[in-house]
Every structure is written in structure tokens, then in C-alpha cells.
């Protein structure tokens, strides 16, 4: 009876760790995407920029949130291994809340345009830095707090916070535009998705404060085995340098490119090639993510039943075949003028392939590095892969625009090249 009660207590604590940590990470992604979705509105209606300037400034602000992440990692991710996982993601929450609050309270209608633009760019800068601190801390925390035989499943749940955060931002954006008149929306209700983000901040901050520190970090701290300089330890070690490069080119570059292919590129593709309205695209993406995310749980759970890299290799090869094949099919559909819902099944399959890569990333990265440097070492390849290689997807999409049309093949070639590189790198290290 005593052993049963202790087992039940461990299970409850495990559920709290995974749930509360994931909710905090979900808040980060929700706010990141919520601000991205309303940037064109702010530039057009509150700063009165012309269409060309709206497009340019929106892409610039979005790109800044991506490209600052590797820099933020080098500056702030070592805190994860110096001061603890819990301490670092608490700081990241506060930073993200500040970035959202400044947009909510700033008077864009009456302030000088240059100052308004600076506030928006600063907000995106802070969001990128906050995420660069959050991810490595959250993955390390869950990986070190759960049974090893369930690490794939539970880190997979954390990975799901990004697409679900994207889904939440889409829903809030859609709801806020439909709930009130245009006048009320323009006056203040456009801030509603961000205000929801602030509510999530207080909730996340409160529930995370009750969590204990990672047991592995606490053990290292008691034994005085903490790394004094995680970055130096990583870059002075040949093994760690090799694992960082392996993580970038076999995992995160392909993961970042495929993820943003199906979260930014696909939106522009559907709008231009199939002439979908903004509202239809939102409904399309909401249905797409809702149907697809359970697959990530299945894939993550499978990660605990088999060797990680052979499974990952199968996922990569599947995506390498599917992406050009299904986009070729979509191009045929476009030429035939079929109904836009006819393209739904191919896009669902593409999205499932992308989210399968994303689901296994956390455990693959955590397995590569020892506890004293894990938080920093996870953060470096993840934010290079997503911030740079994934961040190039919106830029390449913009470059590939031909008037009001979009040539998909430059972007698709870029993504397939990164997946092919990942296949090559993974096959050289397949025995784990």
C-alpha cells in the first residue's frame, strides 16, 4: 500500500512537471505567433504605411524574431547550466511578458512613426531572446525529470507546444475579428490576442513557481559539478563541437525548414496559387493542425520503443519523397482549377510529415549532450536550425513572389536539400 501511494505521488508529480512546463512554453509560442499575425494590421492601419512598406516592415519584424535567436542563445542560454532550468525559464517568461505588454500599452496612433516602429522591433527582439532562453531550459527540465524510457513521449508533448501555440494564435485572431464591429476592433480590440497572452503569462508564472528544480541539476549542484563556463566547455571539446554540427545539419536545419514550410510558406502558397482569402486560410490551417497534431504524440511515443536515429531517418526519407511529389500534385490541381478543399488531403499529409520531424527533435538533441552543458548545447543547434535555416523560409518565400504569384520550387528545393543533407548525416551515425 505504501509503495502504491509513493508510485501515485510520483505519477502526479510527473504530470505536473510536464503539464506546467509545457504550458509555459505554449505561452511563448502563442505570443510569438500572435504578434506576427497582427503586424501587417498595425503597420497598415495604425502607422498608415503603404502596401509595399507594410509588406517590407512585416517581413523585417518577423525575420528579426528569427535571426536574433542564435545571438540570444550565445548570450543567455548558458544561464540554463549556470543557474538552473527553472530559474532560466522563469526569466524568459518575464522577458516575453514585457515584450507583449509594450505593444499592448504603446499609443501607436499618436506616437511618431519612427518610435512606433522601434517599439515593434524591440518587442520582436525581446521575443526572440526569450525563446532562445526558454527552449533549452524546458527540454532539459522535462528530459531530466521523467523516466528515461518515457523521455521521447514527454519531450514530444513539449515539442507540440509550437504548433498548438500557432493554432491558438490563429483562433484568437479569427475570434477577435469576428466578435466586434470594425470600429471597435480598430480602436482597441486588435490587442485582444495579446491581452490573452498576458493572462497566460500570469497563469504560467504562477503554476511554474510551484515546480521543483530539475533533479539532475540539483544533484550536480550538491556535488559541485556544475559547469563554470558552458560555452567554453562546449567549444573546447572536439566531441561537443562535432555533436553541435551533427545536431544542426542532421536534425534542426531540416526540422526548422520543414516546420516553417508548413506554417509560413504554405499560407502564402494557398493565397497566391489557389486565391484563398485570409479567412479561408485561417479555417484551413485550424482544421489542418487540429487533425494532424495527434500524430506527433504517436511518433514521440514510438521514439521510446525503438532506436531514435533509425526512426528519424525513416521520417526524413518519407518527407524527402513526399514534399516534391505532393507539391507537384498540388500544382496539377491548381492548373485544373479544382476546389480549394480538394487540396486539403495532400496538405494534411505534408503537415503530418513536417510535424513528425518536429516531434522527435527534443529527445534527439537531449540525448547528444551531458547534463552539465545540456541546456546550452541543446539551445545552440536548435536556434541556429530554426532561427536561421527555418527563418530563411519567409525570406525565400518573399523572394519567390512573381507579382501576385508564387513560384514554389526555389523554396521546395531549399527544404529538400536540407532534408537530403540530414539523411546523409544521420546515416553516418545510425547506431544510436
N, C-alpha and C positions, 0 to 999 in steps of 0.2 A: 504493500500500500504506500509506504514512504517513497519507494523508488518510482512508483507510478506518479505520485504528486510532483516529485522532482522533475520527472520527464515532462509532465504537463507544464510546469513552470518554465522549463527550457523552451518548449514549443511556443508558449505565449510570448516570451522574451524575443525569440527569433522572429516571430511575426511582427512584433513592434519595431524591431530593428529594420527589417526590410520595408515595411509599410511606411514608417515615418521618414526614413531616409529617401525613399522613392518619391514621396510627396514633396519633399523639399526640392529635389532635382526636377520634378514635374513643374514646380513653380518657376524655376529658372527658364526652362524651355518655353513654357506658356508665355512669359513676359517677353522673351526674345522674339518669338513669332508674332505676338500681339502688336508690338511696336512696329515690326516690319510691315504688317498688313495695313497699318493706318498712316505710314509715312507719306505715300502719294497724296492722301487726303489733306494732311497738314500742309504740305508744300503747295498744293493747288488752291485750297480754299482759305487757309489762314495766313499764308505768306504770299498768295496771289502770283505765283510763278507761272510762266507759260508752260505749255505741254513739254517742250524739249527740256526745259530746266527741271521740271518735275521729274521726268524720267531719269535725267542725269543725277540729280541730288538724291533720289530714292536709291538708285544703284550704288552711289557713293556711300551713303549711310549704311546700307546693307553690307557692302563689302568691308567697311571699316569694322563692323561687328565680327566678321570672319577673320580678317587678317591680323587683328590685334591679339588674337588668342594665343598664337605661339609666343609672342613677346610677353604677354601676361603670364604664360606658363613659366618662362625663364625667370621672371621677376618674383612671382608669388607662389608658384607650386611647391618650392622647397619648404614652405611653411607646413605642408602636409606631413612631412617626415621630421621636421624640427619640433613642432608644437602639437601635433596630433591631428587625426582625421576630423574629429568632432569640432575642434576649435576652428579649423580652416573652413569647413563648410558653413559654420555659423557666421564667419566674417564675409563669406561670399554672399550669403543671404542678405546681410545688411547693405552690402555694396549694390546688389541688384535692386533692393527696395529704394535706395537713394536715386538710382538711375530712372526708375519708373516715376517716383514722386516729383522729380524736377520737370518731367514732361506734363504731369497732371496739373501742377500749380502754376506753370510759367504762362504769362499772358501773351500768347503768340500774336493776337490781333493788334495789340498796341505797341509791342516792342519793335525795335529796329530789326530789319530782316537779317542783317549780319549776326546780331546777337541771338536771334531765334535759331538760325542755322547752327550756330556754335553750340547752343544748348542741346539740340538734337544729336549732333555728332558726339558731344561729350557723353550723352546718355548711352549711345551705342558703344562708345569706347568702354564705359564702365560695365555695360552688359557683357561685352566680350571678355573683359578681365575677370568678372565674377564667374563666368562659366569656366574659364581656364583654371580657377581655383576649385570649383565645385566638383568637376567630373572625377578627377583623380582621387579626391578625398572620399567621395561617395562610393566609387567602385572598390577602393581599398577597404573601406569600412565594412561593406557588405561581404566582400571576399574573405576578410579576416574574422568575421563574426558568425559565419554559417558553417555547417559541416562540409568538409571538403567534397564529399560525394554529392552534395547538392549545390555546389558553387555555380555551376553553369546555369541552372534553373533560376537561382535568386539574382545573379548578376544580369540574367536575361530580362527579369522583371524591371530592373533599373534601366536597362537599355530601352525598354518600351516607353519610358517617360518622354523621350523626344518626339516620336510620332503622336503620342497621346496629347502632349503639350501643343503640338501643331493642330491637332483635331480640336482641342479646347479653344485655341485662338480663333480658328475658323468659325466654330459655333457661336462664340461670343460676338465676333464681328458681324455675323449674319443676324443674330438676335438683336443686336443694338441698332442695326439699320432698319429692322422691321418693326420694332416696338413703338417708335415715336415718329412724329412728323419730321420733315426735313429741317424745319426751323429749329426745333428742339435739339435734333441731332447735331446740327451745325453749331448751335450755341454752346452746348457743353456735353451732350450725350455721347459724342465720339470718344470721350475719355472713359466710358463705361468699362470696356475690356481691361483697361489699365487699372481702374479702381478695383475691379475683381482681383487683379494681380496683387494689389496691396493687401486685400483681405486674405488672400492665400499666403502672403508673406507673414502676417501675424499668426495665422494658423500654423504654418510650417515652423516658424521660430519657436512657438510655444511647445509644440509636440516634440521637436528635436531636442529641446533643452533638457528633457527628461531621460534622454538616452545616455548610456554609459559610453566611455571611450572604447575603441577597438581593443579587444583582449590581447591581441598580439602586440599592439603599440604599448599598452600598459605593461606587458611583460618585459619588453625591451627597455622601457623607461626604468623599471625597478632594477633591472640588471645593468643599467647604464651602458646599453648597447646601441643607443640612438646614433644615427649618422650626424656628424657635426657639420658636414658640408655635402649635402646630397648631390648637387650638380658636379662638384669636383670629383666625388667618388664615381659618379656615372661616367664622366668623360675621360677619366684617367684609366679606367678599366677597359681593356680590349674586348672582353666578353660583353660588358654592358653596352659599349658602343655598337658592337655587332648586333646585339638584340634590339637596340633602338632602331637601327637601319632596317633590320628584318621586320620589326613591327610596323614601320612606316610603309615599306614597299610590298609587304606581303599581306598586310591587314588594313591599315587605316586609310591609305590613299584610295584603294579600291572601294572601301566602305564609304568614305566621305563622298566620293564622286557618284557612286550608285545611289546613295541616300538623297543627295540634292538633285540628282537627275529626276527622281520621282517626287520631289517636294517643291522644286522651283521650275526646272525646265519643263516638266510635264504641264504645268499651269499655262505657261506661255505657248506651248505646243498646241494644247487644246483650244486656246483662244484664237490663235492665228490659223492653224490648219483646218480646224473644224468650226470656226466662227462662233464659239460658245460665249455667252455673256458671262460677266463676272459672277452673277448669282448662280447660274447653272454650273459653273466650275466649282463654286463652293459646295453645292449639293453633291456634285460628282466626287470631290475629294473627301467629303464627310462619309459618303457611302463606301468609298474605296478603303479608307483607313479602318472604318468600323468592321468591315468584312475581313480585312487582312490581318489585323494585329494578333488574333488568337494563334496564327501560325508561328509567330515569334516565340510564344510560350512553348509550343510543341517542339520547335527546333532547339530552344535553350534546354529543355528537359532532356532531349536526345543527347545533348552535349555531355551529360553526366553518365550516359550509358555506353559511350564509345570514345575512342581517342579523338581529341579535339581537331587536330590538323587534317586527318583524312576526311572527317565530316566537312570541315571548312573547304577543303579542296573540291569536294563534290558540289558544294553550294556555289563556289566560284565558277566552276566549269558549266554548271547549269545556267548561270547568269550570262556567261560569255556567249553561249549559244542562243539564249532567249532574246537578249536585248536587240541585236540586229535583225533577227528573224521576225519578232513581233512588231518592231517598228516598220519593217518592210511591209508587213501585213496592214498596219495602220495607214501607211502611205497609199496602198491599194484601195483601202476603204475610202480615203479622202478623195481619190480620183473618181471613185464610183458614186460619190455623194450620198453615202449611206447615213442613216440616222446616227446622231451622236451617241445614243445609248448602245449602238452596235459595237462601239469601240470599247465598251466598259470591260468586257471579259479579258481582252488582251492586256488592257492597262492593269486590271486586278492581278493578273499573272505576273506582270512586270514588277508591280509593287510588292508582291509576295516574295519574289526573288531578292529584291533590294532589302526588305526588312529581315530576311533570313540571314543575310550577311551582317546586318546591324546587331541582330540578337546575340551572336556568339562573340562579338568583339571584346566585351568586357572581360570575360574569362580568359580569352586568348592572351590579352595584354597582361592580366594579373599573374598568369602562370609564368610569364617570362622573367619576372624580377623578384628579388628577395625582399623581405619585409622592410629592412631599414631604408630602402630607397624606392619602395614600390609606388608611393603616391606621386613623386616627382617623375619617375621613369615611365609610368603609365601616361601621365599628362603630356609629356613631350611628343611622342608619336601620335597620340590621339588628336591633339590640337594642330599639329602640322598636317595630318591627314585630312581632318575636317575643315580647319581654318584656311589652309592654302589649297590643297587639291580639291576639296569639296567647295571651297569658296570661289574657285575659278569657274564653277558651273554657271552661276548667274552672269558672270562677265562674258564667258564664251557664248552664252545664250543671247546676250545683247549684241555681241559682235556678229552673230549668225543671222540677225534680223536683216531681211532684204525688203525694205519698205515696210509694208504691213504683213509680210510673210516671214516665215522662219524656216531656214534650211537646217534640218535636224542632224545631218550626217557629220558635220565637224564635231559637235558635242558628243554624239554617239561613238565616234571614232576615238575620241579622248578617253571616254569611260571604258571602252573595250580594251584600249591599250593598257590602262592601269590594271584592269582585271587580269589581262594576259600576263603582265609583269608579276602580279600577285600569285598566279598559278605557277609560274616559273620559280619564284622564290619559295613557295610552300612545298613544292615537290622536292626541293633540295633539303628540306628539314621536316620530313613527313613522319618520323618515327615517334612523335610525342602525342 
